[in-house]
Amino acid sequence: MLLLNQVKKTKIIVALDYPTMSSAMKLVHMLDPSIFYLKIGKAMFTRFGVQLIRDLHKLKFKIFLDLKFHDIPNTVFYSVKAAADLGIWMLSIHILGGVNMLKSAKLALKNFSDTAPILIGVTVLTSLNQNDLKAIGIIHSLRKQVFLLSNLAKQCCLDGVVCPGSEALNIKKKFGSDFKIVTPGVRLSKSSIHVHDQNQIITPDLAKKFAIDYIVVGRPITLSNNPILVLNNFYSML
């Protein structure tokens, strides 16, 4: 088990992107739930459903349910409420769903008080570049698009955003230190060949410098023959 006593401001969320329950749980049992959080995305949730979340809760892990809800306000309201009923720690929705959808998501958590999950809005996926934005009709620069959507999330009382790490410091300066930043696409070095489909890459030391609250690390760990060594390397740079 990975046990580290030093308290880090930037925390690691481990993305459990595995094809089987046994492979996922093999890693889980090596992690300390007081230090690391776990992300359940679309693939794992589709395969194993709420039982996976219940099993991880029994092991005392906090869960980031990253399903990126993006639908009409009524559907998102009940989806967010259902996630909160499961005791989820953090939940993602797409800011591009619009003001009414964002407000409905926040309203769904009204009666949960201190047990409400952290509600995080997705700005621009870290797999996208400027040409990708242009192809889907977004005329703004990536930086401006992230800022505009972050501003919308703030206005609708979301707790923070998922955004490329390069934009985190700008968002923190504008919206305050309490506005949470979650950043995927983190690699041990920018020259790493293991970037996969990520275009917006930062390193753990930059995550620390940019005051990012949570980095999400998946494939560098899950595809490694020695995931704990890799995780230790990430942790030591924060």
matplotlib code that plots the C-alpha trace (Angstrom):
import matplotlib.pyplot as plt

x = [0.0, 1.2, 1.4, 2.7, 2.4, 3.1, 0.0, -0.3, -2.4, -2.9, -4.5, -4.5, -7.7, -6.9, -9.0, -10.1, -10.2, -10.0, -11.8, -12.4, -13.4, -10.5, -7.8, -9.4, -9.6, -6.0, -4.9, -7.5, -6.3, -2.8, -4.1, -4.7, -8.2, -7.1, -4.7, -6.2, -9.6, -11.0, -12.7, -15.4, -16.1, -18.5, -16.9, -16.5, -20.0, -21.6, -19.9, -20.3, -22.9, -23.7, -22.4, -18.9, -19.5, -20.9, -17.9, -15.5, -17.4, -17.1, -13.3, -13.7, -12.8, -14.3, -15.7, -15.6, -18.4, -17.3, -20.4, -20.4, -24.2, -25.4, -29.1, -32.3, -32.6, -35.2, -33.1, -30.0, -31.9, -32.9, -29.5, -27.6, -30.1, -29.6, -25.8, -26.1, -28.3, -25.4, -23.1, -20.9, -18.1, -17.7, -19.8, -19.3, -21.7, -21.1, -21.3, -22.4, -25.7, -26.6, -27.8, -31.1, -29.4, -26.6, -29.2, -31.2, -28.2, -27.4, -31.1, -31.1, -28.5, -30.5, -31.7, -28.4, -26.7, -23.3, -23.5, -24.0, -21.3, -18.8, -20.5, -17.9, -18.5, -16.6, -15.2, -13.0, -11.9, -8.1, -8.2, -9.3, -7.1, -7.9, -8.7, -11.1, -12.9, -13.2, -14.6, -17.5, -18.3, -16.5, -14.8, -13.1, -9.6, -9.3, -8.3, -11.3, -13.7, -12.5, -12.8, -16.4, -17.6, -15.9, -17.6, -20.9, -20.3, -19.4, -22.6, -24.7, -23.0, -21.1, -18.2, -15.5, -14.5, -12.6, -10.2, -6.8, -4.0, -2.6, -5.7, -6.0, -4.0, -6.0, -9.3, -8.1, -7.0, -10.4, -12.8, -10.9, -9.1, -12.3, -13.3, -12.1, -10.0, -9.8, -7.3, -6.8, -4.1, -1.3, 2.0, 5.3, 7.0, 5.8, 8.0, 6.4, 5.4, 2.4, 0.1, -2.5, -5.3, -4.5, -3.5, -3.5, -0.7, 0.8, 3.2, 2.6, 5.1, 3.1, -0.1, 1.4, 2.6, -0.8, -2.7, -4.7, -6.8, -7.1, -5.3, -6.8, -4.3, -5.4, -3.5, 0.0, -1.0, -3.4, -1.2, 1.9, 3.6, 4.4, 1.5, 2.6, 6.0, 4.4, 1.9, 4.8, 6.6, 3.5, 3.0, 6.6, 6.3, 3.3]
y = [0.0, 3.5, 5.4, 9.0, 11.3, 14.7, 16.7, 17.9, 20.9, 19.4, 16.0, 13.0, 11.5, 8.0, 7.2, 3.6, 2.9, -0.9, -3.5, -5.8, -5.5, -7.6, -5.5, -2.3, -3.7, -5.0, -1.3, -0.1, -2.4, -0.8, 2.7, 4.6, 6.2, 8.9, 10.2, 9.3, 9.8, 7.6, 8.5, 6.4, 7.3, 6.2, 2.9, 1.5, 2.8, 1.2, -2.1, -2.3, 0.3, 1.4, -1.7, -0.6, 2.6, 0.8, -1.5, 1.4, 3.3, 0.2, 0.7, 4.3, 5.9, 9.2, 8.9, 11.4, 10.2, 11.6, 11.1, 14.6, 15.0, 17.1, 17.0, 19.0, 20.6, 18.1, 15.1, 16.5, 17.5, 13.9, 12.5, 14.8, 13.9, 10.2, 10.6, 12.5, 9.8, 7.4, 9.5, 10.6, 13.0, 14.9, 15.0, 16.4, 18.1, 19.9, 23.7, 23.8, 22.5, 26.1, 28.2, 26.5, 23.1, 24.3, 25.9, 22.7, 20.6, 22.9, 22.9, 19.1, 19.3, 21.8, 19.3, 17.5, 20.2, 19.1, 15.7, 17.3, 16.3, 18.9, 20.0, 20.5, 21.9, 20.7, 23.6, 22.3, 18.7, 18.3, 16.2, 19.3, 21.9, 25.1, 23.4, 21.1, 24.1, 25.8, 22.6, 22.6, 26.3, 27.8, 31.0, 32.0, 31.0, 28.0, 30.3, 32.6, 29.7, 28.2, 31.6, 32.2, 28.8, 29.1, 32.4, 30.8, 28.0, 30.6, 32.6, 29.4, 28.6, 25.5, 24.6, 24.6, 23.4, 20.8, 22.7, 22.4, 22.9, 25.8, 27.9, 27.0, 30.0, 32.5, 31.0, 31.0, 34.6, 35.6, 33.5, 32.9, 30.1, 28.4, 27.8, 24.3, 23.3, 19.7, 18.9, 15.7, 15.3, 15.2, 13.5, 13.2, 15.1, 17.1, 15.1, 11.8, 9.6, 8.4, 11.4, 9.2, 11.4, 14.3, 17.7, 19.9, 18.4, 19.6, 18.1, 17.6, 20.3, 22.8, 21.6, 22.6, 26.0, 26.7, 26.0, 23.2, 21.4, 18.0, 16.3, 13.2, 10.5, 7.5, 5.8, 6.6, 4.5, 1.9, 1.0, 0.7, -2.5, -0.8, 1.6, 2.4, 3.5, 5.8, 7.1, 7.8, 9.7, 11.9, 12.4, 13.4, 16.2, 17.9]
z = [0.0, -0.8, 2.5, 2.5, 5.5, 3.9, 3.3, -0.3, -1.4, -4.9, -4.5, -6.8, -8.2, -9.6, -12.7, -12.4, -16.2, -16.2, -18.3, -15.3, -11.7, -10.6, -12.3, -10.8, -7.3, -7.5, -7.7, -5.2, -2.5, -2.8, -2.2, 1.0, 0.9, 3.3, 0.6, -2.8, -4.4, -7.1, -10.4, -11.9, -15.6, -18.2, -19.1, -15.5, -14.5, -17.6, -16.8, -13.1, -12.1, -8.6, -7.0, -7.8, -6.0, -3.0, -2.8, -3.0, -0.3, 2.0, 1.6, 2.7, -0.7, -1.9, -5.4, -8.3, -10.6, -13.9, -16.1, -17.5, -17.4, -20.4, -21.1, -20.6, -17.2, -15.8, -16.8, -15.2, -12.1, -11.4, -12.5, -10.1, -7.3, -8.0, -7.8, -4.5, -3.1, -3.7, -1.5, -4.3, -3.2, -6.6, -9.7, -13.2, -15.6, -18.9, -18.7, -22.3, -21.2, -20.5, -17.6, -16.9, -16.8, -14.5, -12.1, -12.2, -11.2, -8.3, -7.2, -7.1, -4.3, -2.2, 0.4, 0.8, 2.9, 4.0, 2.2, -1.2, -3.7, -5.1, -8.3, -11.1, -14.6, -17.6, -19.7, -22.6, -22.8, -22.6, -25.8, -27.8, -29.6, -31.3, -34.6, -32.8, -31.3, -34.7, -36.3, -33.8, -34.3, -31.4, -32.6, -29.3, -28.4, -26.1, -23.2, -23.7, -24.1, -20.8, -19.1, -20.4, -19.3, -15.9, -15.4, -16.3, -13.8, -11.1, -11.8, -11.4, -8.1, -9.2, -6.9, -9.7, -13.1, -15.0, -17.3, -19.0, -16.5, -18.4, -17.7, -14.0, -12.6, -14.6, -13.3, -9.7, -9.9, -11.3, -9.2, -6.0, -4.3, -3.1, -6.8, -7.3, -10.3, -11.6, -14.3, -16.3, -19.0, -16.4, -17.4, -15.6, -18.4, -21.4, -23.6, -22.5, -25.4, -23.4, -24.1, -25.9, -27.1, -24.8, -26.4, -23.2, -21.1, -17.9, -15.4, -11.6, -10.7, -12.9, -11.3, -7.9, -9.3, -10.9, -7.6, -9.1, -6.4, -8.0, -10.8, -12.5, -13.4, -15.4, -18.1, -16.8, -13.8, -15.2, -18.2, -16.1, -15.0, -11.8, -11.0, -7.5, -8.6, -11.2, -8.6, -6.2, -8.9, -9.4, -5.7, -5.1, -7.7, -6.0]

ax = plt.figure().add_subplot(projection="3d")
ax.plot(x, y, z, "-o")
ax.set_aspect("equal")
plt.show()
